[in-house]
């Protein structure tokens, strides 16, 4: 069956005469309308008068593109060709961000995604995106309740109890920096940086939709140059006194992971006081990360656990080492290695 030749332009309604254009969508336009009509900013098809409206005051989109276009999670404007995604900390569907927001908006200090038009700014000057802000533990009571929960979780995972629960100090980022400097000289201390390592958390995915017939997605990975290592908490022992410092304003997943990690160091410190040998940093950090991994896994923070396993630094290598020990020798093997024993 031979398709009949179109007779009228879908834009001006006039009978076709001479050259005309027919698009994949079925739109048929005369040469004049093809040359003079406004075009869809996404697929470049000429727009009929009914479709020739500004979206969000900036762009025109055809009906087909309006139905499928993504919107920027920061400014809520339609994303035309290129978008960016960031590693989520809070469980949520993937968010996409437009190029303008990525290049111009302040970044969340936790997930490093662009903040909203009206960002959340904490009292100590840090920014939070809308998603991280929705899951923060901000009050002193909420953080201390999370600490009680973390202690119980540590005991459940390890089958061990701490002789003394370290006092918890909740501080802002500047206070955290000051506290670390205070204990860096001449004291036994550990520090725990963000569970999503910089090479994971600070990496974003750029996806672009070229205006081609196949509309194929092109993916490439970029390094986020603005990312820097962020200390969320640390354990310190000075003589017989211990303490854990935690940063205010963490999401509940990061809070749980950081607290259980530092409680692992507190337990290690008690074993040292009873004569256990000093261990390689890979073992010390790996055991603490193993505890945090299981705490997060039990609560469904799968994104955080997946990132933790993929890390290539001391934390990630140590975690994979202990997960392999657990698989081969169970909890008993993990505890033995954490105490300095060698497995056969």
C-alpha positions in Angstrom: 0.0 0.0 0.0 1.4 3.4 -1.0 0.9 6.2 1.5 -1.0 9.1 0.1 0.9 12.4 -0.3 0.0 15.0 2.4 -1.9 18.0 1.0 -1.8 20.7 3.8 0.8 22.3 6.0 0.2 21.4 9.7 1.3 24.9 10.8 -0.2 27.4 8.4 -3.0 25.1 7.1 -2.3 26.1 3.5 -2.2 23.6 0.7 1.2 22.3 0.0 2.9 23.5 -3.2 6.4 22.7 -4.1 8.9 21.7 -1.4 7.7 20.6 2.0 9.1 18.7 5.0 7.8 15.7 6.9 9.2 14.8 10.3 9.3 11.5 12.2 6.5 12.6 14.5 4.2 12.9 11.4 4.4 16.7 11.3 4.2 18.1 7.8 5.2 21.7 7.1 5.7 23.8 4.0 9.1 25.3 3.3 8.1 28.8 4.5 6.8 27.5 7.9 9.9 25.3 8.3 12.1 28.3 7.8 10.2 30.8 9.9 8.5 28.9 12.7 10.0 28.7 16.2 11.5 25.3 17.0 11.5 22.9 19.9 14.6 23.5 22.0 15.0 19.8 22.5 14.3 18.0 19.2 14.5 21.1 16.9 11.1 20.3 15.2 9.1 23.3 14.0 6.3 24.2 16.5 2.7 24.7 15.6 1.1 27.8 17.1 -0.6 25.7 19.9 2.9 24.4 21.0 4.7 27.6 20.6 4.7 28.6 24.3 7.5 29.4 26.6 8.2 26.7 29.3 9.4 28.1 32.6 9.9 31.4 30.8 12.9 30.2 28.9 12.4 27.5 26.3 9.8 26.2 23.8 9.1 22.5 23.7 6.9 20.4 21.4 4.2 18.3 23.0 6.2 15.1 22.7 9.2 16.6 24.4 7.1 18.2 27.2 5.8 14.7 28.0 9.2 13.1 28.5 11.6 15.9 29.5 13.3 15.8 32.9 13.3 18.7 35.3 16.3 19.9 37.2 16.1 18.9 40.9 17.5 22.2 41.9 15.7 24.8 39.8 12.8 22.6 38.5 13.3 24.0 34.9 13.2 21.5 32.0 16.5 19.9 31.1 17.0 20.2 27.3 20.2 18.4 26.3 22.6 17.6 29.1 22.1 16.7 32.7 24.2 15.6 35.7 23.6 13.1 38.4 25.4 12.8 41.8 25.7 9.9 44.2 22.8 10.0 46.6 23.3 9.7 50.3 19.6 9.5 51.3 17.7 6.7 49.6 15.8 8.3 46.7 15.2 8.1 43.0 18.0 9.5 40.8 18.0 13.3 40.7 19.1 15.1 37.5 20.6 18.6 37.5 20.9 21.1 34.6 24.2 22.4 33.5 23.5 25.9 34.7 22.8 24.8 38.3 25.9 22.5 38.3 28.0 25.5 37.2 26.5 28.2 39.3 24.7 26.9 42.4 26.4 26.3 45.8 27.1 22.6 46.4 25.7 20.4 49.3 28.6 19.7 51.7 27.5 16.1 52.0 26.5 14.8 48.6 27.9 17.7 46.5 24.8 18.1 44.4 23.7 21.7 43.6 21.5 23.2 46.3 18.0 24.5 45.6 17.2 28.1 44.7 16.7 28.7 48.4 19.4 26.5 50.0 19.5 25.2 53.5 22.4 26.8 55.3 23.4 25.5 58.7 24.5 27.7 61.6 28.1 26.7 61.0 28.0 27.8 57.3 27.5 24.5 55.5 25.1 24.0 52.7 22.6 21.2 52.3 20.6 20.2 49.2 16.9 19.6 49.7 17.3 15.8 49.8 20.0 15.8 52.5 18.3 18.5 54.4 15.1 16.4 54.6 17.0 13.6 56.4 19.3 15.5 58.8 19.5 14.9 62.5 19.8 18.5 63.7 18.8 18.5 67.4 21.1 17.5 70.2 18.5 15.0 71.4 18.1 13.4 68.0 21.8 12.9 67.7 22.2 11.5 71.2 19.3 9.1 70.5 21.1 8.0 67.4 24.2 7.4 69.6 22.3 5.1 71.9 21.0 3.2 68.9 24.6 3.0 67.5 25.9 1.5 70.7 23.2 -1.1 70.7 23.9 -1.8 67.0 27.6 -2.1 67.6 27.0 -4.7 70.4 24.6 -6.7 68.2 27.0 -6.8 65.2 30.2 -7.6 67.1 28.8 -9.6 70.0 31.0 -7.5 72.2 30.3 -4.8 74.8 32.3 -1.7 75.5 33.6 -1.3 79.1 33.0 2.4 78.9 30.8 4.3 76.5 32.8 7.3 75.3 31.2 10.7 75.9 29.8 12.2 72.7 30.6 15.8 71.6 28.4 17.2 68.9 30.2 20.0 67.1 30.0 22.2 64.0 32.5 21.9 61.1 34.8 24.6 62.4 34.7 23.2 65.9 35.5 19.8 64.4 38.6 21.2 62.8 39.7 22.8 66.0 39.1 19.6 68.0 41.2 17.6 65.6 44.1 20.0 65.7 43.9 19.9 69.5 44.4 16.1 69.6 46.7 15.5 66.6 49.8 16.0 68.7 50.8 13.4 71.3 47.5 11.6 71.7 46.0 8.3 70.4 43.2 9.2 68.0 41.4 8.1 65.0 39.3 9.9 62.5 36.6 8.8 60.1 35.9 10.5 56.9 32.8 10.5 54.8 31.6 6.9 54.0 31.3 7.8 50.3 34.9 8.4 49.5 35.9 11.5 47.5 36.7 9.4 44.4 33.1 8.1 44.6 31.1 10.8 46.1 32.9 13.6 44.2 32.3 12.0 40.9 29.3 12.9 38.8 27.8 11.5 35.7 27.2 13.7 32.8 24.6 12.5 30.3 23.7 14.3 27.2 21.0 13.8 24.6 22.4 14.8 21.2 19.9 16.1 18.7 20.2 13.2 16.4 17.7 10.8 14.8 18.6 8.0 17.2 18.5 10.3 20.3 21.1 8.0 21.8 22.4 8.6 25.3 26.0 9.4 25.7 27.6 8.8 29.1 30.9 10.1 30.4 32.3 10.5 33.9 33.8 13.7 35.2 35.8 14.4 38.3 34.4 17.1 40.6 37.3 19.3 41.3 35.5 21.0 44.2 35.4 17.8 46.3 37.7 17.6 49.3 37.9 15.0 52.1 35.3 15.8 54.8 35.9 14.6 58.3 32.6 13.6 59.9 33.8 12.3 63.2 36.7 10.9 65.2 37.5 9.0 68.4 40.2 10.2 70.8 41.8 8.7 73.8 43.9 10.9 76.2 45.4 8.9 79.0 42.3 7.1 80.5 39.7 9.5 79.0 37.9 8.8 75.7 35.5 10.8 73.6 33.8 10.7 70.2 33.3 13.9 68.2 30.6 14.0 65.6 29.6 16.7 63.2 26.2 18.4 63.5 23.8 18.1 60.6 24.6 14.7 59.1 22.0 12.6 57.4 20.8 9.7 59.4 22.7 7.2 57.4 26.0 9.0 57.6 25.4 9.6 61.3 24.8 5.9 62.0 27.8 4.8 59.9 30.2 7.3 61.5 29.1 6.6 65.0 29.4 2.8 64.7 32.8 3.2 63.0 34.1 5.3 65.9 32.7 2.9 68.4 34.8 0.2 66.7 37.8 2.3 67.4 36.7 2.8 71.0 36.6 -1.0 71.4 40.0 -1.4 69.7 41.4 1.2 72.2 40.1 -0.8 75.1 41.8 -4.0 73.8 45.1 -2.1 73.5 44.8 -1.0 77.1 44.5 -4.8 78.0 47.7 -5.6 76.1 46.5 -6.3 72.6 49.1 -5.5 70.0 49.1 -2.4 67.8 47.6 -3.3 64.5 48.2 -2.2 60.9 46.0 0.8 60.0 44.4 -1.4 57.3 43.2 -3.8 60.1 42.1 -0.9 62.4 40.1 1.0 59.8 38.9 -2.1 58.0 37.3 -3.5 61.2 35.7 -0.2 62.0 34.4 0.0 58.5 33.1 -3.6 58.7 31.0 -2.6 61.7 29.6 0.5 59.9 28.9 -1.5 56.8 26.7 -4.0 58.6 25.0 -1.2 60.6 24.1 0.5 57.3 23.2 -2.7 55.6 20.8 -3.6 58.4 19.0 -0.3 58.0 18.7 -0.5 54.2 21.3 2.1 53.3 22.4 0.1 50.3 23.8 3.0 48.3 26.2 3.8 51.1 27.3 0.2 51.6 27.9 -0.2 47.8 30.1 2.9 47.8 32.0 1.8 50.9 32.9 -1.5 49.2 34.1 0.3 46.0 36.5 2.6 47.8 40.1 2.3 46.8 41.6 3.9 49.9 42.6 2.4 53.3 38.9 2.2 54.4 37.7 0.4 51.3 40.6 -2.0 51.1 40.2 -2.8 54.8 36.5 -3.3 54.5 36.9 -5.8 51.7 39.6 -7.6 53.7 37.2 -8.1 56.6 34.2 -9.0 54.4 36.4 -11.8 52.9 37.4 -12.9 56.4 33.8 -13.0 57.5 32.8 -15.1 54.5 35.5 -17.6 55.1 35.7 -17.7 58.9 32.5 -16.0 60.2 32.3 -13.6 63.1 34.9 -15.4 65.1 37.5 -14.9 62.4 36.7 -11.2 62.2 37.1 -10.7 66.0 40.3 -12.8 66.0 41.9 -10.7 63.3 40.7 -7.5 65.0 42.5 -8.6 68.1 45.8 -9.2 66.2 45.6 -13.0 65.6 46.5 -14.6 62.3 44.1 -17.0 60.7 45.4 -20.3 59.2 
